[in-house]
Amino acid sequence: MKRLIFISLCLLSVLSCLKENREMIYANQETRIASFLQSKVSDTTWFVNNEGAYRLTLKAGTGEALQSKGTVSFYYGGYVFNGSVSTGNLFVTNHKETAATASWDTSDESRFVILTRSLPDANFVEGLAKGLVGVQSGEHAYIVFSGKYGFGSRIYGSVPPNSALIYEIWVEGVNN
């Protein structure tokens, strides 16, 4: 019985350390995100914080803003965020030009169709769903967030666990 209690206490200690380590990773990512955003803000660009997901608008859209239960149609490129956006960190896209820039095979046209989804969508990464709220038709933006709102401790394809992510989006339409 004492051995079982000892093992349980050791396991709790390890789990506590893992949680603290993960929180430290996320805090460091938030610092890199803040630095990235500050370097991109200008008279023509701005960012908003949607509960931990930051949307940096590069080109303003028009019309109604996407509500939390609206529908959005858009193209995207998803990158592992290490302080900048690099084609070497691209892990997913439906945007043909982005794929071509990253030297991906663009011969299969079926991979490059617009994505239309209603929010909330359980298949979306939490940070992407949060960052989309408020976009307008025609908007071009980055949505960036820490691993806390990404895939967490799961591995997703070539995306390492607890990775910060950044999505470049081109919004084609919004319907509330």
Kinemage of the C-alpha trace (Angstrom):
@kinemage 1
@onewidth
@group {chain A} dominant
@subgroup {mainchain}
@vectorlist {calphas} color= white
{ca met a 1} P 0.000 0.000 0.000
{ca lys a 2} L 2.841 2.422 0.860
{ca arg a 3} L 4.452 1.629 -2.471
{ca leu a 4} L 1.230 2.484 -4.330
{ca ile a 5} L 0.961 5.806 -2.476
{ca phe a 6} L 4.610 6.581 -3.264
{ca ile a 7} L 4.119 5.799 -6.975
{ca ser a 8} L 0.964 7.938 -7.049
{ca leu a 9} L 2.788 10.870 -5.463
{ca cys a 10} L 5.663 10.532 -7.945
{ca leu a 11} L 3.222 10.470 -10.851
{ca leu a 12} L 1.451 13.587 -9.559
{ca ser a 13} L 4.791 15.328 -9.215
{ca val a 14} L 5.764 14.488 -12.809
{ca leu a 15} L 2.383 15.620 -14.150
{ca ser a 16} L 2.681 18.885 -12.243
{ca cys a 17} L 6.132 19.527 -13.732
{ca leu a 18} L 4.834 18.780 -17.243
{ca lys a 19} L 1.975 21.267 -16.801
{ca glu a 20} L 4.374 23.944 -15.504
{ca asn a 21} L 6.734 23.289 -18.444
{ca arg a 22} L 3.858 23.570 -20.921
{ca glu a 23} L 2.729 26.870 -19.373
{ca met a 24} L 6.288 28.205 -19.643
{ca ile a 25} L 6.395 27.179 -23.322
{ca tyr a 26} L 3.099 28.995 -23.953
{ca ala a 27} L 4.320 32.109 -22.125
{ca asn a 28} L 7.470 32.184 -24.305
{ca gln a 29} L 5.305 31.771 -27.402
{ca glu a 30} L 3.115 34.690 -26.306
{ca thr a 31} L 6.256 36.845 -26.037
{ca arg a 32} L 7.303 35.918 -29.596
{ca ile a 33} L 3.761 36.559 -30.839
{ca ala a 34} L 3.705 40.026 -29.221
{ca ser a 35} L 7.073 40.855 -30.787
{ca phe a 36} L 5.893 39.675 -34.222
{ca leu a 37} L 2.681 41.705 -33.996
{ca gln a 38} L 4.496 44.866 -32.895
{ca ser a 39} L 6.899 44.531 -35.818
{ca lys a 40} L 4.001 44.327 -38.304
{ca val a 41} L 1.713 47.092 -37.003
{ca ser a 42} L 1.639 50.225 -39.155
{ca asp a 43} L -0.782 52.892 -40.335
{ca thr a 44} L -2.394 50.313 -42.634
{ca thr a 45} L -2.234 47.181 -40.447
{ca trp a 46} L -3.630 46.484 -36.990
{ca phe a 47} L -4.383 43.582 -34.703
{ca val a 48} L -7.116 42.488 -32.317
{ca asn a 49} L -6.980 39.939 -29.524
{ca asn a 50} L -9.863 37.465 -29.564
{ca glu a 51} L -9.386 35.568 -26.290
{ca gly a 52} L -5.768 34.556 -26.963
{ca ala a 53} L -5.977 34.420 -30.768
{ca tyr a 54} L -4.556 37.529 -32.424
{ca arg a 55} L -5.743 38.636 -35.852
{ca leu a 56} L -3.374 40.958 -37.704
{ca thr a 57} L -5.305 42.589 -40.538
{ca leu a 58} L -3.132 43.230 -43.587
{ca lys a 59} L -5.968 44.329 -45.886
{ca ala a 60} L -9.329 45.464 -44.546
{ca gly a 61} L -12.505 43.786 -45.694
{ca thr a 62} L -15.972 45.224 -46.155
{ca gly a 63} L -19.494 44.400 -45.070
{ca glu a 64} L -20.689 42.587 -42.004
{ca ala a 65} L -18.223 41.148 -39.506
{ca leu a 66} L -18.353 37.387 -38.860
{ca gln a 67} L -20.301 36.574 -35.699
{ca ser a 68} L -19.534 33.622 -33.422
{ca lys a 69} L -22.334 31.598 -35.081
{ca gly a 70} L -21.874 32.816 -38.654
{ca thr a 71} L -20.513 31.166 -41.781
{ca val a 72} L -17.215 32.091 -43.422
{ca ser a 73} L -15.620 31.133 -46.750
{ca phe a 74} L -11.866 31.513 -47.033
{ca tyr a 75} L -8.504 30.331 -48.302
{ca tyr a 76} L -5.726 29.682 -45.801
{ca gly a 77} L -2.139 28.657 -45.221
{ca gly a 78} L -1.208 27.162 -41.834
{ca tyr a 79} L 2.338 27.521 -40.490
{ca val a 80} L 4.194 26.448 -37.380
{ca phe a 81} L 5.055 29.818 -35.831
{ca asn a 82} L 8.646 30.333 -34.675
{ca gly a 83} L 8.630 34.122 -34.652
{ca ser a 84} L 8.041 34.626 -38.380
{ca val a 85} L 6.191 33.183 -41.362
{ca ser a 86} L 8.311 30.909 -43.527
{ca thr a 87} L 7.383 28.567 -46.380
{ca gly a 88} L 9.511 25.933 -44.661
{ca asn a 89} L 7.015 25.941 -41.760
{ca leu a 90} L 3.902 25.551 -43.948
{ca phe a 91} L 1.944 22.445 -42.925
{ca val a 92} L -1.417 22.919 -44.666
{ca thr a 93} L -2.999 25.127 -47.327
{ca asn a 94} L -5.889 25.331 -49.748
{ca his a 95} L -4.381 28.429 -51.411
{ca lys a 96} L -2.701 27.443 -54.681
{ca glu a 97} L -0.275 30.391 -54.790
{ca thr a 98} L 0.894 29.657 -51.240
{ca ala a 99} L 1.464 26.007 -52.153
{ca ala a 100} L 3.401 27.009 -55.275
{ca thr a 101} L 5.578 29.451 -53.306
{ca ala a 102} L 6.444 26.602 -50.924
{ca ser a 103} L 7.279 24.362 -53.921
{ca trp a 104} L 4.393 22.000 -53.164
{ca asp a 105} L 2.791 19.963 -55.937
{ca thr a 106} L -0.094 22.047 -57.310
{ca ser a 107} L -1.278 19.614 -60.017
{ca asp a 108} L -4.262 18.331 -57.987
{ca glu a 109} L -6.776 21.191 -58.337
{ca ser a 110} L -9.165 19.524 -55.840
{ca arg a 111} L -6.802 20.511 -52.998
{ca phe a 112} L -7.271 24.215 -53.705
{ca val a 113} L -10.962 24.835 -53.155
{ca ile a 114} L -12.390 27.473 -50.878
{ca leu a 115} L -13.262 26.305 -47.359
{ca thr a 116} L -16.733 27.239 -46.085
{ca arg a 117} L -17.576 26.542 -42.451
{ca ser a 118} L -20.114 27.629 -39.875
{ca leu a 119} L -18.919 28.598 -36.415
{ca pro a 120} L -18.559 27.047 -33.989
{ca asp a 121} L -16.900 24.144 -35.806
{ca ala a 122} L -15.521 21.303 -33.693
{ca asn a 123} L -13.068 20.441 -36.492
{ca phe a 124} L -11.349 23.832 -36.270
{ca val a 125} L -8.336 24.458 -34.118
{ca glu a 126} L -9.604 26.606 -31.226
{ca gly a 127} L -7.279 29.526 -32.015
{ca leu a 128} L -8.344 29.647 -35.659
{ca ala a 129} L -12.042 29.660 -34.730
{ca lys a 130} L -11.479 32.460 -32.187
{ca gly a 131} L -9.391 34.496 -34.611
{ca leu a 132} L -11.957 34.301 -37.415
{ca val a 133} L -14.650 36.026 -35.371
{ca gly a 134} L -14.882 39.590 -36.654
{ca val a 135} L -13.404 39.050 -40.146
{ca gln a 136} L -15.063 40.688 -43.140
{ca ser a 137} L -15.382 39.693 -46.772
{ca gly a 138} L -12.233 40.620 -48.706
{ca glu a 139} L -10.031 40.699 -45.599
{ca his a 140} L -6.468 39.388 -45.756
{ca ala a 141} L -5.004 38.637 -42.333
{ca tyr a 142} L -2.805 36.512 -40.120
{ca ile a 143} L -4.296 34.673 -37.148
{ca val a 144} L -1.621 33.693 -34.626
{ca phe a 145} L -1.900 31.893 -31.283
{ca ser a 146} L 0.103 29.836 -28.817
{ca gly a 147} L 0.051 26.051 -28.633
{ca lys a 148} L -2.519 26.376 -25.882
{ca tyr a 149} L -5.124 27.146 -28.571
{ca gly a 150} L -3.563 24.932 -31.246
{ca phe a 151} L -3.101 21.186 -31.193
{ca gly a 152} L -1.842 21.184 -27.595
{ca ser a 153} L 0.269 18.187 -26.693
{ca arg a 154} L -0.904 16.204 -29.748
{ca ile a 155} L 1.256 15.724 -32.818
{ca tyr a 156} L -0.573 16.766 -35.990
{ca gly a 157} L 1.228 15.619 -39.141
{ca ser a 158} L 4.474 17.604 -39.240
{ca val a 159} L 3.363 19.928 -36.412
{ca pro a 160} L 5.257 19.242 -33.155
{ca pro a 161} L 3.330 19.136 -29.863
{ca asn a 162} L 2.552 22.477 -28.147
{ca ser a 163} L 3.454 24.487 -31.259
{ca ala a 164} L 2.351 28.067 -31.763
{ca leu a 165} L 0.541 28.412 -35.091
{ca ile a 166} L -0.132 31.167 -37.574
{ca tyr a 167} L -2.708 31.041 -40.337
{ca glu a 168} L -2.691 33.405 -43.278
{ca ile a 169} L -6.281 33.839 -44.457
{ca trp a 170} L -8.025 35.364 -47.444
{ca val a 171} L -11.721 35.830 -46.646
{ca glu a 172} L -14.044 35.436 -49.611
{ca gly a 173} L -17.388 35.724 -47.852
{ca val a 174} L -19.189 36.122 -44.517
{ca asn a 175} L -22.798 35.250 -43.743
{ca asn a 176} L -24.377 35.651 -40.319
